[in-house]
Every structure is written in structure tokens, then in C-alpha cells.
Amino acid sequence: MSDSITSLVPFTLGHGGVETIQAQVSCVEPNRLRICYLANGDMGTLKIPEKCSPRRADRLWEHTCFEAFFRSDRVSSYYEFNFSPSGEWAAYSFRGYRDGGPIPDEGLSPEIIVHCTHDRIELDAVVRLDRLSTIRSGSTLRVGLSSVIEASDGTFSYWALKHPADKPDFHHPDSFALELPFPSQSA
């Protein structure tokens, strides 16, 4: 599996205090992926959720958060994970475009580590693919990586690997722009 670093691009030119967001996806063991996000810029201009105990929470996209979307190639069903700098997380399952909801499986709880300084946020999340029923070993994994950044003035910027629509839409099938082999025993 490739450990290459890729850049997220902002939807519009006005993107607050964030200058760049990079992401890296790597296999840490069979059926587990590590996603590392690195946002650089003036963190003092952003609203960053306060750290709390790791727990499931909804509507994380209404504030600064990082997101990952997964699906097997040639399948319309997909999964969404949200990771907050607070340590909170959410997982959703979709049968098709925006047709789904939260996954009640606490076994999905990702491992999240966050480091914040005055000029960067680094968030590492490890997710288990073996608990996602439509992700199949041996398939090509399609991944969408994105971020919602909330500025202190209440404005938002939307970052993704690709913006295929005329508005920010991380669920758009073409936003699953990263293709990876499934992380299996041979990875």
C-alpha cells in the first residue's frame, strides 16, 4: 500500500488561517488503516473543539473536523468517518448517495491522536475496515479525504482531495479520488 502524502485543496480561495492540509493513508496491519491529517497555518484564527474523552458524537462537521470516506470499487454503498480534534468521532453507513445514517457499532471506535500547536493540527486516526460489511478484501479501496475548518469569525472552509460539484460535497462519488489496494495479510 502506498504511503504517499497527498494534498487537500480548498473549495474556494478564502480559507481562513489554514494554508495547507496534507493527508497520508497507510496500512498499519491487515484490515486497519491509519489516516494522518496535517493542517498548517495560524491556528489562533480557528475554532478548534476542546479536547474531551474519546466518544461518539454526531454533527461533528458543524465545526472543525477531518473526514474519511471508504467504499469498494464498483459499489455504490460507502462509509463516512468524522474525526474531531476534541477526540470525538462518528461513523455512518450509506446504501447510496447520502442514503444512510449512523452505525451503532462501538467496535468501530477509531484510535485518534491529536497534536495542536500555534501553527498546526496533526490528527492521526486508525480505522478498522473488517467491521465495514460492504468493504471486501481483495477489492480496490476508493477513499475520499476531506476537512471542514471553522474560523474564529464563524466562517467555514471545505477541503478535499477533489471537488467535483459546484458546491462542497464530500459524498459525491467522484470525490473518492484515492485508490488503494485493500490492506490484507499480504500488505
Residue pairs with C-beta under 8 A, 6 or more apart in sequence:
1 25
1 26
1 27
1 180
1 181
1 183
1 187
2 25
2 180
3 24
3 25
3 26
4 24
5 22
5 23
5 24
6 22
6 23
6 24
6 145
6 161
6 178
7 20
7 21
7 22
7 23
8 21
8 22
8 23
8 145
8 146
8 147
8 159
8 160
8 161
9 159
9 160
9 161
9 162
9 163
10 18
10 157
10 158
10 159
11 157
11 158
11 159
11 160
11 163
11 167
11 168
12 157
12 158
14 155
14 157
15 149
15 157
15 159
16 41
16 45
16 46
16 149
16 151
16 155
16 157
17 41
17 42
17 43
17 44
17 45
17 46
17 151
18 39
18 40
18 41
18 46
18 149
18 157
18 159
19 40
19 41
20 39
20 40
20 41
21 37
21 38
21 39
21 40
21 147
21 149
21 159
22 37
22 38
22 40
23 35
23 36
23 37
23 38
23 145
23 161
24 34
24 35
24 36
25 33
25 34
25 35
25 36
25 143
25 145
25 178
25 180
26 33
26 34
26 36
27 33
27 34
27 183
27 187
28 34
28 126
29 183
30 183
30 184
30 185
30 187
31 128
31 129
31 130
31 137
31 183
31 184
32 126
32 127
32 128
32 129
32 183
33 126
33 127
33 129
33 183
34 124
34 125
34 126
35 66
35 68
35 83
35 124
35 125
35 126
35 127
35 145
36 122
36 123
36 124
36 125
37 66
37 83
37 121
37 122
37 123
37 124
37 145
37 147
38 120
38 121
38 122
39 120
39 121
39 122
39 147
39 149
40 119
40 120
41 119
41 120
42 118
42 119
43 116
43 117
43 118
43 119
43 120
43 121
44 118
44 152
45 151
45 152
46 64
46 149
46 150
46 151
46 152
47 63
47 64
47 150
47 151
47 152
47 154
48 64
48 85
48 116
48 121
49 63
49 64
49 65
49 84
49 85
49 86
49 88
50 86
51 85
51 86
51 87
51 114
52 86
52 87
52 88
53 87
54 87
54 88
54 89
54 109
54 112
55 87
55 88
55 89
56 88
56 89
56 90
56 91
56 106
56 109
57 84
57 88
57 89
57 90
58 90
58 102
60 82
60 83
60 84
60 88
60 89
60 90
61 67
61 82
61 148
62 148
63 84
63 148
63 150
64 84
64 85
64 121
64 147
64 148
64 149
64 150
65 82
65 83
65 84
65 85
65 147
65 148
66 82
66 83
66 84
66 123
66 125
66 145
66 146
66 147
67 80
67 81
67 82
67 83
67 144
67 145
67 146
67 147
67 148
67 170
68 80
68 81
68 83
68 125
68 127
68 143
68 144
68 145
68 146
69 78
69 79
69 80
69 81
69 143
69 144
69 145
69 146
69 170
69 171
69 175
69 176
70 78
70 79
70 81
70 127
70 129
70 132
70 135
70 141
70 142
70 143
70 144
71 77
71 78
71 79
71 134
71 135
71 141
71 142
71 176
72 134
72 135
72 136
72 139
72 140
72 141
72 142
72 182
73 139
73 140
73 141
73 142
73 179
75 134
75 139
76 95
76 96
76 97
76 173
77 93
77 94
77 95
77 96
77 134
78 94
78 134
78 142
78 171
78 176
79 91
79 92
79 93
79 94
79 103
79 132
79 134
79 135
80 90
80 91
80 92
80 94
80 170
80 171
81 89
81 90
81 91
81 92
81 110
81 125
81 127
82 89
82 90
82 91
83 89
83 110
83 112
83 123
83 125
85 114
85 116
85 121
85 123
87 112
87 114
89 109
89 110
89 112
89 125
90 102
91 102
91 103
91 105
91 108
91 110
92 100
92 101
92 102
92 103
93 100
93 101
93 102
93 103
93 132
94 100
94 171
97 171
97 172
97 173
98 171
105 131
107 128
107 131
108 127
108 128
108 131
108 132
110 125
110 126
110 127
110 128
111 124
111 125
111 126
112 123
112 124
112 125
113 123
113 124
114 121
114 122
114 123
114 124
115 121
115 122
116 122
129 135
129 141
129 182
129 183
135 141
135 182
136 182
137 182
137 184
138 182
138 184
139 182
140 179
140 180
140 181
140 182
141 179
141 180
141 181
141 182
141 183
142 176
142 178
142 179
143 176
143 177
143 178
143 179
143 180
144 160
144 161
144 170
144 175
144 176
144 177
144 178
145 160
145 161
145 178
146 158
146 159
146 160
146 161
146 170
146 175
147 158
147 159
147 160
148 156
148 157
148 158
148 159
149 156
149 157
149 158
149 159
150 156
151 157
158 168
158 170
160 168
160 170
160 175
161 175
161 177
161 178
162 174
162 175
162 177
163 169
163 175
164 172
164 174
164 175
165 172
169 175
181 187
